[in-house]
Amino acid sequence: GYGVRDDDTIASFMQAAFDAAPGARPVAVYNLARGGFYSTQDRLLFDQLLTIGLRPDLAIFIDGLNEFT
């Protein structure tokens, strides 16, 4: 989703899918992506967010492209 409108990100598509699911409880999807981050930096950021009190029920990390640069 780098360089695309917010409506075109994976997180936005996931939010739309959750919103359309019949009978599902409300879900909030947050896009915490950072340009150029790789999995170790993502884990450190997630740890910082947990430390300040963010307690998600589920976290999904989509990485890969930056792992090999």
mmJSON file of the N, C-alpha and C atoms, coordinates in Angstrom:
{"data_MODEL":{"atom_site":{
"group_PDB":["ATOM","ATOM","ATOM","ATOM","ATOM","ATOM","ATOM","ATOM","ATOM","ATOM","ATOM","ATOM","ATOM","ATOM","ATOM","ATOM","ATOM","ATOM","ATOM","ATOM","ATOM","ATOM","ATOM","ATOM","ATOM","ATOM","ATOM","ATOM","ATOM","ATOM","ATOM","ATOM","ATOM","ATOM","ATOM","ATOM","ATOM","ATOM","ATOM","ATOM","ATOM","ATOM","ATOM","ATOM","ATOM","ATOM","ATOM","ATOM","ATOM","ATOM","ATOM","ATOM","ATOM","ATOM","ATOM","ATOM","ATOM","ATOM","ATOM","ATOM","ATOM","ATOM","ATOM","ATOM","ATOM","ATOM","ATOM","ATOM","ATOM","ATOM","ATOM","ATOM","ATOM","ATOM","ATOM","ATOM","ATOM","ATOM","ATOM","ATOM","ATOM","ATOM","ATOM","ATOM","ATOM","ATOM","ATOM","ATOM","ATOM","ATOM","ATOM","ATOM","ATOM","ATOM","ATOM","ATOM","ATOM","ATOM","ATOM","ATOM","ATOM","ATOM","ATOM","ATOM","ATOM","ATOM","ATOM","ATOM","ATOM","ATOM","ATOM","ATOM","ATOM","ATOM","ATOM","ATOM","ATOM","ATOM","ATOM","ATOM","ATOM","ATOM","ATOM","ATOM","ATOM","ATOM","ATOM","ATOM","ATOM","ATOM","ATOM","ATOM","ATOM","ATOM","ATOM","ATOM","ATOM","ATOM","ATOM","ATOM","ATOM","ATOM","ATOM","ATOM","ATOM","ATOM","ATOM","ATOM","ATOM","ATOM","ATOM","ATOM","ATOM","ATOM","ATOM","ATOM","ATOM","ATOM","ATOM","ATOM","ATOM","ATOM","ATOM","ATOM","ATOM","ATOM","ATOM","ATOM","ATOM","ATOM","ATOM","ATOM","ATOM","ATOM","ATOM","ATOM","ATOM","ATOM","ATOM","ATOM","ATOM","ATOM","ATOM","ATOM","ATOM","ATOM","ATOM","ATOM","ATOM","ATOM","ATOM","ATOM","ATOM","ATOM","ATOM","ATOM","ATOM","ATOM","ATOM","ATOM","ATOM","ATOM","ATOM","ATOM","ATOM","ATOM","ATOM"],
"id":[1,2,3,4,5,6,7,8,9,10,11,12,13,14,15,16,17,18,19,20,21,22,23,24,25,26,27,28,29,30,31,32,33,34,35,36,37,38,39,40,41,42,43,44,45,46,47,48,49,50,51,52,53,54,55,56,57,58,59,60,61,62,63,64,65,66,67,68,69,70,71,72,73,74,75,76,77,78,79,80,81,82,83,84,85,86,87,88,89,90,91,92,93,94,95,96,97,98,99,100,101,102,103,104,105,106,107,108,109,110,111,112,113,114,115,116,117,118,119,120,121,122,123,124,125,126,127,128,129,130,131,132,133,134,135,136,137,138,139,140,141,142,143,144,145,146,147,148,149,150,151,152,153,154,155,156,157,158,159,160,161,162,163,164,165,166,167,168,169,170,171,172,173,174,175,176,177,178,179,180,181,182,183,184,185,186,187,188,189,190,191,192,193,194,195,196,197,198,199,200,201,202,203,204,205,206,207],
"type_symbol":["N","C","C","N","C","C","N","C","C","N","C","C","N","C","C","N","C","C","N","C","C","N","C","C","N","C","C","N","C","C","N","C","C","N","C","C","N","C","C","N","C","C","N","C","C","N","C","C","N","C","C","N","C","C","N","C","C","N","C","C","N","C","C","N","C","C","N","C","C","N","C","C","N","C","C","N","C","C","N","C","C","N","C","C","N","C","C","N","C","C","N","C","C","N","C","C","N","C","C","N","C","C","N","C","C","N","C","C","N","C","C","N","C","C","N","C","C","N","C","C","N","C","C","N","C","C","N","C","C","N","C","C","N","C","C","N","C","C","N","C","C","N","C","C","N","C","C","N","C","C","N","C","C","N","C","C","N","C","C","N","C","C","N","C","C","N","C","C","N","C","C","N","C","C","N","C","C","N","C","C","N","C","C","N","C","C","N","C","C","N","C","C","N","C","C","N","C","C","N","C","C","N","C","C","N","C","C"],
"label_atom_id":["N","CA","C","N","CA","C","N","CA","C","N","CA","C","N","CA","C","N","CA","C","N","CA","C","N","CA","C","N","CA","C","N","CA","C","N","CA","C","N","CA","C","N","CA","C","N","CA","C","N","CA","C","N","CA","C","N","CA","C","N","CA","C","N","CA","C","N","CA","C","N","CA","C","N","CA","C","N","CA","C","N","CA","C","N","CA","C","N","CA","C","N","CA","C","N","CA","C","N","CA","C","N","CA","C","N","CA","C","N","CA","C","N","CA","C","N","CA","C","N","CA","C","N","CA","C","N","CA","C","N","CA","C","N","CA","C","N","CA","C","N","CA","C","N","CA","C","N","CA","C","N","CA","C","N","CA","C","N","CA","C","N","CA","C","N","CA","C","N","CA","C","N","CA","C","N","CA","C","N","CA","C","N","CA","C","N","CA","C","N","CA","C","N","CA","C","N","CA","C","N","CA","C","N","CA","C","N","CA","C","N","CA","C","N","CA","C","N","CA","C","N","CA","C","N","CA","C","N","CA","C","N","CA","C","N","CA","C","N","CA","C"],
"label_alt_id":[null,null,null,null,null,null,null,null,null,null,null,null,null,null,null,null,null,null,null,null,null,null,null,null,null,null,null,null,null,null,null,null,null,null,null,null,null,null,null,null,null,null,null,null,null,null,null,null,null,null,null,null,null,null,null,null,null,null,null,null,null,null,null,null,null,null,null,null,null,null,null,null,null,null,null,null,null,null,null,null,null,null,null,null,null,null,null,null,null,null,null,null,null,null,null,null,null,null,null,null,null,null,null,null,null,null,null,null,null,null,null,null,null,null,null,null,null,null,null,null,null,null,null,null,null,null,null,null,null,null,null,null,null,null,null,null,null,null,null,null,null,null,null,null,null,null,null,null,null,null,null,null,null,null,null,null,null,null,null,null,null,null,null,null,null,null,null,null,null,null,null,null,null,null,null,null,null,null,null,null,null,null,null,null,null,null,null,null,null,null,null,null,null,null,null,null,null,null,null,null,null,null,null,null,null,null,null],
"label_comp_id":["GLY","GLY","GLY","TYR","TYR","TYR","GLY","GLY","GLY","VAL","VAL","VAL","ARG","ARG","ARG","ASP","ASP","ASP","ASP","ASP","ASP","ASP","ASP","ASP","THR","THR","THR","ILE","ILE","ILE","ALA","ALA","ALA","SER","SER","SER","PHE","PHE","PHE","MET","MET","MET","GLN","GLN","GLN","ALA","ALA","ALA","ALA","ALA","ALA","PHE","PHE","PHE","ASP","ASP","ASP","ALA","ALA","ALA","ALA","ALA","ALA","PRO","PRO","PRO","GLY","GLY","GLY","ALA","ALA","ALA","ARG","ARG","ARG","PRO","PRO","PRO","VAL","VAL","VAL","ALA","ALA","ALA","VAL","VAL","VAL","TYR","TYR","TYR","ASN","ASN","ASN","LEU","LEU","LEU","ALA","ALA","ALA","ARG","ARG","ARG","GLY","GLY","GLY","GLY","GLY","GLY","PHE","PHE","PHE","TYR","TYR","TYR","SER","SER","SER","THR","THR","THR","GLN","GLN","GLN","ASP","ASP","ASP","ARG","ARG","ARG","LEU","LEU","LEU","LEU","LEU","LEU","PHE","PHE","PHE","ASP","ASP","ASP","GLN","GLN","GLN","LEU","LEU","LEU","LEU","LEU","LEU","THR","THR","THR","ILE","ILE","ILE","GLY","GLY","GLY","LEU","LEU","LEU","ARG","ARG","ARG","PRO","PRO","PRO","ASP","ASP","ASP","LEU","LEU","LEU","ALA","ALA","ALA","ILE","ILE","ILE","PHE","PHE","PHE","ILE","ILE","ILE","ASP","ASP","ASP","GLY","GLY","GLY","LEU","LEU","LEU","ASN","ASN","ASN","GLU","GLU","GLU","PHE","PHE","PHE","THR","THR","THR"],
"label_asym_id":["A","A","A","A","A","A","A","A","A","A","A","A","A","A","A","A","A","A","A","A","A","A","A","A","A","A","A","A","A","A","A","A","A","A","A","A","A","A","A","A","A","A","A","A","A","A","A","A","A","A","A","A","A","A","A","A","A","A","A","A","A","A","A","A","A","A","A","A","A","A","A","A","A","A","A","A","A","A","A","A","A","A","A","A","A","A","A","A","A","A","A","A","A","A","A","A","A","A","A","A","A","A","A","A","A","A","A","A","A","A","A","A","A","A","A","A","A","A","A","A","A","A","A","A","A","A","A","A","A","A","A","A","A","A","A","A","A","A","A","A","A","A","A","A","A","A","A","A","A","A","A","A","A","A","A","A","A","A","A","A","A","A","A","A","A","A","A","A","A","A","A","A","A","A","A","A","A","A","A","A","A","A","A","A","A","A","A","A","A","A","A","A","A","A","A","A","A","A","A","A","A","A","A","A","A","A","A"],
"label_entity_id":["1","1","1","1","1","1","1","1","1","1","1","1","1","1","1","1","1","1","1","1","1","1","1","1","1","1","1","1","1","1","1","1","1","1","1","1","1","1","1","1","1","1","1","1","1","1","1","1","1","1","1","1","1","1","1","1","1","1","1","1","1","1","1","1","1","1","1","1","1","1","1","1","1","1","1","1","1","1","1","1","1","1","1","1","1","1","1","1","1","1","1","1","1","1","1","1","1","1","1","1","1","1","1","1","1","1","1","1","1","1","1","1","1","1","1","1","1","1","1","1","1","1","1","1","1","1","1","1","1","1","1","1","1","1","1","1","1","1","1","1","1","1","1","1","1","1","1","1","1","1","1","1","1","1","1","1","1","1","1","1","1","1","1","1","1","1","1","1","1","1","1","1","1","1","1","1","1","1","1","1","1","1","1","1","1","1","1","1","1","1","1","1","1","1","1","1","1","1","1","1","1","1","1","1","1","1","1"],
"label_seq_id":[1,1,1,2,2,2,3,3,3,4,4,4,5,5,5,6,6,6,7,7,7,8,8,8,9,9,9,10,10,10,11,11,11,12,12,12,13,13,13,14,14,14,15,15,15,16,16,16,17,17,17,18,18,18,19,19,19,20,20,20,21,21,21,22,22,22,23,23,23,24,24,24,25,25,25,26,26,26,27,27,27,28,28,28,29,29,29,30,30,30,31,31,31,32,32,32,33,33,33,34,34,34,35,35,35,36,36,36,37,37,37,38,38,38,39,39,39,40,40,40,41,41,41,42,42,42,43,43,43,44,44,44,45,45,45,46,46,46,47,47,47,48,48,48,49,49,49,50,50,50,51,51,51,52,52,52,53,53,53,54,54,54,55,55,55,56,56,56,57,57,57,58,58,58,59,59,59,60,60,60,61,61,61,62,62,62,63,63,63,64,64,64,65,65,65,66,66,66,67,67,67,68,68,68,69,69,69],
"pdbx_PDB_ins_code":[null,null,null,null,null,null,null,null,null,null,null,null,null,null,null,null,null,null,null,null,null,null,null,null,null,null,null,null,null,null,null,null,null,null,null,null,null,null,null,null,null,null,null,null,null,null,null,null,null,null,null,null,null,null,null,null,null,null,null,null,null,null,null,null,null,null,null,null,null,null,null,null,null,null,null,null,null,null,null,null,null,null,null,null,null,null,null,null,null,null,null,null,null,null,null,null,null,null,null,null,null,null,null,null,null,null,null,null,null,null,null,null,null,null,null,null,null,null,null,null,null,null,null,null,null,null,null,null,null,null,null,null,null,null,null,null,null,null,null,null,null,null,null,null,null,null,null,null,null,null,null,null,null,null,null,null,null,null,null,null,null,null,null,null,null,null,null,null,null,null,null,null,null,null,null,null,null,null,null,null,null,null,null,null,null,null,null,null,null,null,null,null,null,null,null,null,null,null,null,null,null,null,null,null,null,null,null],
"Cartn_x":[0.78,0.0,0.82,2.111,2.937,2.632,2.362,2.128,0.73,-0.206,-1.581,-2.501,-3.697,-4.68,-5.065,-5.499,-5.898,-6.965,-7.896,-8.956,-8.443,-7.2,-6.629,-5.652,-5.574,-4.654,-5.304,-4.477,-4.973,-5.842,-5.435,-6.217,-7.614,-7.74,-9.059,-9.933,-9.339,-10.099,-10.523,-9.642,-9.992,-11.134,-11.072,-12.139,-13.472,-13.473,-14.702,-15.248,-14.373,-14.816,-15.413,-14.776,-15.321,-16.655,-16.763,-18.011,-19.155,-18.842,-19.873,-20.262,-19.513,-19.789,-21.069,-22.049,-23.329,-23.186,-23.728,-23.743,-22.431,-21.401,-20.098,-20.078,-19.271,-19.139,-18.329,-18.48,-17.725,-16.215,-15.507,-14.059,-13.45,-12.36,-11.616,-10.265,-9.973,-8.705,-7.835,-6.614,-5.667,-4.488,-4.099,-2.943,-1.771,-0.86,0.296,1.571,1.407,2.544,3.511,4.758,5.817,6.606,6.841,7.602,9.017,9.439,10.81,11.059,10.073,10.269,10.358,11.085,11.125,10.647,10.563,9.857,10.417,11.72,12.283,11.823,11.833,11.361,9.866,9.104,7.674,7.441,8.22,8.069,8.421,9.471,9.855,8.784,8.226,7.145,5.938,5.588,4.459,4.701,5.915,6.258,6.09,6.498,6.318,4.842,4.02,2.586,1.953,2.393,1.909,2.304,3.516,4.021,3.186,2.675,1.875,0.395,0.044,-1.309,-2.192,-1.71,-2.5,-2.611,-3.818,-4.03,-4.999,-4.501,-5.397,-5.799,-6.956,-7.377,-6.614,-6.176,-5.474,-4.554,-3.381,-2.446,-1.999,-2.057,-1.629,-0.49,0.614,1.771,1.933,2.003,2.218,3.559,4.575,5.939,6.474,7.653,8.299,9.231,8.736,9.525,10.821,10.776,11.969,12.888,12.507,13.307,14.653,14.737,15.933,16.748,16.42,17.196,18.17],
"Cartn_y":[-1.202,0.0,1.264,1.195,2.403,3.276,4.541,5.485,5.416,4.756,4.673,5.434,5.735,6.39,5.454,6.022,5.215,4.194,4.585,3.661,2.46,2.509,1.421,0.546,0.716,-0.094,-1.412,-2.373,-3.66,-3.471,-2.582,-2.338,-1.834,-0.968,-0.463,-1.565,-2.444,-3.572,-4.531,-4.744,-5.603,-4.989,-3.671,-3.001,-3.155,-2.975,-3.118,-4.54,-5.523,-6.917,-7.21,-6.718,-6.924,-6.215,-5.01,-4.254,-4.95,-5.669,-6.331,-7.712,-8.23,-9.574,-9.558,-10.346,-10.344,-10.926,-10.219,-10.704,-10.607,-10.064,-9.974,-8.795,-8.917,-7.8,-6.688,-5.465,-4.364,-4.582,-4.277,-4.44,-3.127,-2.726,-1.544,-1.995,-1.638,-1.989,-0.739,-0.856,0.247,-0.101,0.823,0.646,1.36,0.604,1.171,1.007,0.856,0.612,1.788,1.465,2.463,2.123,3.104,2.881,2.431,1.345,0.858,-0.01,-0.225,-1.069,-2.533,-3.305,-4.755,-5.381,-6.688,-7.359,-7.048,-6.899,-6.592,-5.216,-4.243,-2.906,-2.928,-3.714,-3.845,-4.425,-5.444,-6.059,-5.075,-4.29,-3.295,-2.218,-1.756,-0.777,-1.365,-2.604,-3.261,-3.363,-3.702,-3.782,-2.417,-1.349,0.001,0.326,-0.05,0.208,-0.581,-1.825,-2.604,-1.948,-1.416,-0.779,0.434,1.177,2.361,2.036,0.756,0.348,-0.099,-0.081,-0.598,-2.109,-2.633,-4.064,-4.599,-4.895,-5.413,-6.853,-7.226,-8.626,-9.467,-8.817,-9.507,-8.525,-8.968,-8.155,-8.963,-8.341,-8.991,-8.179,-8.849,-8.2,-8.74,-7.838,-8.242,-7.644,-8.489,-8.063,-8.906,-8.57,-9.406,-8.654,-7.623,-6.947,-6.37,-5.785,-5.139,-6.107,-7.349,-8.311,-8.599,-8.396,-8.821,-7.664,-6.425,-5.279,-4.788],
"Cartn_z":[0.0,0.0,0.0,-0.251,-0.225,-1.43,-1.179,-2.261,-2.858,-2.167,-2.662,-1.704,-2.193,-1.339,-0.197,0.915,2.064,1.684,0.822,0.404,-0.381,-0.838,-1.636,-0.861,0.449,1.255,1.661,2.004,2.472,3.705,4.6,5.822,5.498,4.513,4.13,3.546,2.743,2.192,3.309,4.292,5.414,6.224,6.46,7.213,6.503,5.192,4.414,4.507,4.479,4.571,5.945,6.998,8.341,8.506,7.972,8.071,7.346,6.275,5.469,6.001,6.953,7.476,8.306,7.909,8.638,10.04,11.015,12.387,13.134,12.521,13.18,14.151,15.189,16.122,15.458,15.908,15.303,15.432,14.371,14.325,13.848,14.479,14.04,13.501,12.261,11.625,11.599,12.093,12.099,11.211,10.376,9.507,10.153,10.748,11.424,10.608,9.306,8.419,8.411,8.205,8.067,6.815,5.976,4.761,5.048,4.413,4.549,5.766,6.619,7.798,7.386,8.156,7.991,9.297,9.366,10.458,11.847,11.99,13.305,13.771,12.883,13.247,13.559,12.812,13.087,14.483,14.84,16.16,17.266,17.061,18.064,18.217,17.111,17.174,17.899,17.586,18.241,19.742,20.139,21.558,22.227,21.551,22.106,22.273,21.308,21.394,22.541,22.746,23.88,25.196,25.246,26.452,26.844,25.861,26.187,26.383,26.289,26.615,25.471,24.248,23.131,23.278,23.365,23.563,22.509,21.312,20.269,20.545,20.025,20.093,19.074,17.995,16.917,16.224,15.88,15.103,13.89,12.73,11.49,10.908,10.646,10.052,8.636,7.677,6.283,5.873,5.854,5.535,4.395,3.97,2.983,2.067,1.405,0.387,0.934,2.122,2.692,3.409,3.575,4.323,3.655,2.368,1.647,1.073,1.507,1.005,2.025],
"occupancy":[1.0,1.0,1.0,1.0,1.0,1.0,1.0,1.0,1.0,1.0,1.0,1.0,1.0,1.0,1.0,1.0,1.0,1.0,1.0,1.0,1.0,1.0,1.0,1.0,1.0,1.0,1.0,1.0,1.0,1.0,1.0,1.0,1.0,1.0,1.0,1.0,1.0,1.0,1.0,1.0,1.0,1.0,1.0,1.0,1.0,1.0,1.0,1.0,1.0,1.0,1.0,1.0,1.0,1.0,1.0,1.0,1.0,1.0,1.0,1.0,1.0,1.0,1.0,1.0,1.0,1.0,1.0,1.0,1.0,1.0,1.0,1.0,1.0,1.0,1.0,1.0,1.0,1.0,1.0,1.0,1.0,1.0,1.0,1.0,1.0,1.0,1.0,1.0,1.0,1.0,1.0,1.0,1.0,1.0,1.0,1.0,1.0,1.0,1.0,1.0,1.0,1.0,1.0,1.0,1.0,1.0,1.0,1.0,1.0,1.0,1.0,1.0,1.0,1.0,1.0,1.0,1.0,1.0,1.0,1.0,1.0,1.0,1.0,1.0,1.0,1.0,1.0,1.0,1.0,1.0,1.0,1.0,1.0,1.0,1.0,1.0,1.0,1.0,1.0,1.0,1.0,1.0,1.0,1.0,1.0,1.0,1.0,1.0,1.0,1.0,1.0,1.0,1.0,1.0,1.0,1.0,1.0,1.0,1.0,1.0,1.0,1.0,1.0,1.0,1.0,1.0,1.0,1.0,1.0,1.0,1.0,1.0,1.0,1.0,1.0,1.0,1.0,1.0,1.0,1.0,1.0,1.0,1.0,1.0,1.0,1.0,1.0,1.0,1.0,1.0,1.0,1.0,1.0,1.0,1.0,1.0,1.0,1.0,1.0,1.0,1.0,1.0,1.0,1.0,1.0,1.0,1.0],
"B_iso_or_equiv":[0.0,0.0,0.0,0.0,0.0,0.0,0.0,0.0,0.0,0.0,0.0,0.0,0.0,0.0,0.0,0.0,0.0,0.0,0.0,0.0,0.0,0.0,0.0,0.0,0.0,0.0,0.0,0.0,0.0,0.0,0.0,0.0,0.0,0.0,0.0,0.0,0.0,0.0,0.0,0.0,0.0,0.0,0.0,0.0,0.0,0.0,0.0,0.0,0.0,0.0,0.0,0.0,0.0,0.0,0.0,0.0,0.0,0.0,0.0,0.0,0.0,0.0,0.0,0.0,0.0,0.0,0.0,0.0,0.0,0.0,0.0,0.0,0.0,0.0,0.0,0.0,0.0,0.0,0.0,0.0,0.0,0.0,0.0,0.0,0.0,0.0,0.0,0.0,0.0,0.0,0.0,0.0,0.0,0.0,0.0,0.0,0.0,0.0,0.0,0.0,0.0,0.0,0.0,0.0,0.0,0.0,0.0,0.0,0.0,0.0,0.0,0.0,0.0,0.0,0.0,0.0,0.0,0.0,0.0,0.0,0.0,0.0,0.0,0.0,0.0,0.0,0.0,0.0,0.0,0.0,0.0,0.0,0.0,0.0,0.0,0.0,0.0,0.0,0.0,0.0,0.0,0.0,0.0,0.0,0.0,0.0,0.0,0.0,0.0,0.0,0.0,0.0,0.0,0.0,0.0,0.0,0.0,0.0,0.0,0.0,0.0,0.0,0.0,0.0,0.0,0.0,0.0,0.0,0.0,0.0,0.0,0.0,0.0,0.0,0.0,0.0,0.0,0.0,0.0,0.0,0.0,0.0,0.0,0.0,0.0,0.0,0.0,0.0,0.0,0.0,0.0,0.0,0.0,0.0,0.0,0.0,0.0,0.0,0.0,0.0,0.0,0.0,0.0,0.0,0.0,0.0,0.0],
"pdbx_formal_charge":[null,null,null,null,null,null,null,null,null,null,null,null,null,null,null,null,null,null,null,null,null,null,null,null,null,null,null,null,null,null,null,null,null,null,null,null,null,null,null,null,null,null,null,null,null,null,null,null,null,null,null,null,null,null,null,null,null,null,null,null,null,null,null,null,null,null,null,null,null,null,null,null,null,null,null,null,null,null,null,null,null,null,null,null,null,null,null,null,null,null,null,null,null,null,null,null,null,null,null,null,null,null,null,null,null,null,null,null,null,null,null,null,null,null,null,null,null,null,null,null,null,null,null,null,null,null,null,null,null,null,null,null,null,null,null,null,null,null,null,null,null,null,null,null,null,null,null,null,null,null,null,null,null,null,null,null,null,null,null,null,null,null,null,null,null,null,null,null,null,null,null,null,null,null,null,null,null,null,null,null,null,null,null,null,null,null,null,null,null,null,null,null,null,null,null,null,null,null,null,null,null,null,null,null,null,null,null],
"auth_seq_id":[1,1,1,2,2,2,3,3,3,4,4,4,5,5,5,6,6,6,7,7,7,8,8,8,9,9,9,10,10,10,11,11,11,12,12,12,13,13,13,14,14,14,15,15,15,16,16,16,17,17,17,18,18,18,19,19,19,20,20,20,21,21,21,22,22,22,23,23,23,24,24,24,25,25,25,26,26,26,27,27,27,28,28,28,29,29,29,30,30,30,31,31,31,32,32,32,33,33,33,34,34,34,35,35,35,36,36,36,37,37,37,38,38,38,39,39,39,40,40,40,41,41,41,42,42,42,43,43,43,44,44,44,45,45,45,46,46,46,47,47,47,48,48,48,49,49,49,50,50,50,51,51,51,52,52,52,53,53,53,54,54,54,55,55,55,56,56,56,57,57,57,58,58,58,59,59,59,60,60,60,61,61,61,62,62,62,63,63,63,64,64,64,65,65,65,66,66,66,67,67,67,68,68,68,69,69,69],
"auth_comp_id":["GLY","GLY","GLY","TYR","TYR","TYR","GLY","GLY","GLY","VAL","VAL","VAL","ARG","ARG","ARG","ASP","ASP","ASP","ASP","ASP","ASP","ASP","ASP","ASP","THR","THR","THR","ILE","ILE","ILE","ALA","ALA","ALA","SER","SER","SER","PHE","PHE","PHE","MET","MET","MET","GLN","GLN","GLN","ALA","ALA","ALA","ALA","ALA","ALA","PHE","PHE","PHE","ASP","ASP","ASP","ALA","ALA","ALA","ALA","ALA","ALA","PRO","PRO","PRO","GLY","GLY","GLY","ALA","ALA","ALA","ARG","ARG","ARG","PRO","PRO","PRO","VAL","VAL","VAL","ALA","ALA","ALA","VAL","VAL","VAL","TYR","TYR","TYR","ASN","ASN","ASN","LEU","LEU","LEU","ALA","ALA","ALA","ARG","ARG","ARG","GLY","GLY","GLY","GLY","GLY","GLY","PHE","PHE","PHE","TYR","TYR","TYR","SER","SER","SER","THR","THR","THR","GLN","GLN","GLN","ASP","ASP","ASP","ARG","ARG","ARG","LEU","LEU","LEU","LEU","LEU","LEU","PHE","PHE","PHE","ASP","ASP","ASP","GLN","GLN","GLN","LEU","LEU","LEU","LEU","LEU","LEU","THR","THR","THR","ILE","ILE","ILE","GLY","GLY","GLY","LEU","LEU","LEU","ARG","ARG","ARG","PRO","PRO","PRO","ASP","ASP","ASP","LEU","LEU","LEU","ALA","ALA","ALA","ILE","ILE","ILE","PHE","PHE","PHE","ILE","ILE","ILE","ASP","ASP","ASP","GLY","GLY","GLY","LEU","LEU","LEU","ASN","ASN","ASN","GLU","GLU","GLU","PHE","PHE","PHE","THR","THR","THR"],
"auth_asym_id":["A","A","A","A","A","A","A","A","A","A","A","A","A","A","A","A","A","A","A","A","A","A","A","A","A","A","A","A","A","A","A","A","A","A","A","A","A","A","A","A","A","A","A","A","A","A","A","A","A","A","A","A","A","A","A","A","A","A","A","A","A","A","A","A","A","A","A","A","A","A","A","A","A","A","A","A","A","A","A","A","A","A","A","A","A","A","A","A","A","A","A","A","A","A","A","A","A","A","A","A","A","A","A","A","A","A","A","A","A","A","A","A","A","A","A","A","A","A","A","A","A","A","A","A","A","A","A","A","A","A","A","A","A","A","A","A","A","A","A","A","A","A","A","A","A","A","A","A","A","A","A","A","A","A","A","A","A","A","A","A","A","A","A","A","A","A","A","A","A","A","A","A","A","A","A","A","A","A","A","A","A","A","A","A","A","A","A","A","A","A","A","A","A","A","A","A","A","A","A","A","A","A","A","A","A","A","A"],
"auth_atom_id":["N","CA","C","N","CA","C","N","CA","C","N","CA","C","N","CA","C","N","CA","C","N","CA","C","N","CA","C","N","CA","C","N","CA","C","N","CA","C","N","CA","C","N","CA","C","N","CA","C","N","CA","C","N","CA","C","N","CA","C","N","CA","C","N","CA","C","N","CA","C","N","CA","C","N","CA","C","N","CA","C","N","CA","C","N","CA","C","N","CA","C","N","CA","C","N","CA","C","N","CA","C","N","CA","C","N","CA","C","N","CA","C","N","CA","C","N","CA","C","N","CA","C","N","CA","C","N","CA","C","N","CA","C","N","CA","C","N","CA","C","N","CA","C","N","CA","C","N","CA","C","N","CA","C","N","CA","C","N","CA","C","N","CA","C","N","CA","C","N","CA","C","N","CA","C","N","CA","C","N","CA","C","N","CA","C","N","CA","C","N","CA","C","N","CA","C","N","CA","C","N","CA","C","N","CA","C","N","CA","C","N","CA","C","N","CA","C","N","CA","C","N","CA","C","N","CA","C","N","CA","C","N","CA","C","N","CA","C","N","CA","C"],
"pdbx_PDB_model_num":[1,1,1,1,1,1,1,1,1,1,1,1,1,1,1,1,1,1,1,1,1,1,1,1,1,1,1,1,1,1,1,1,1,1,1,1,1,1,1,1,1,1,1,1,1,1,1,1,1,1,1,1,1,1,1,1,1,1,1,1,1,1,1,1,1,1,1,1,1,1,1,1,1,1,1,1,1,1,1,1,1,1,1,1,1,1,1,1,1,1,1,1,1,1,1,1,1,1,1,1,1,1,1,1,1,1,1,1,1,1,1,1,1,1,1,1,1,1,1,1,1,1,1,1,1,1,1,1,1,1,1,1,1,1,1,1,1,1,1,1,1,1,1,1,1,1,1,1,1,1,1,1,1,1,1,1,1,1,1,1,1,1,1,1,1,1,1,1,1,1,1,1,1,1,1,1,1,1,1,1,1,1,1,1,1,1,1,1,1,1,1,1,1,1,1,1,1,1,1,1,1,1,1,1,1,1,1]
}}}
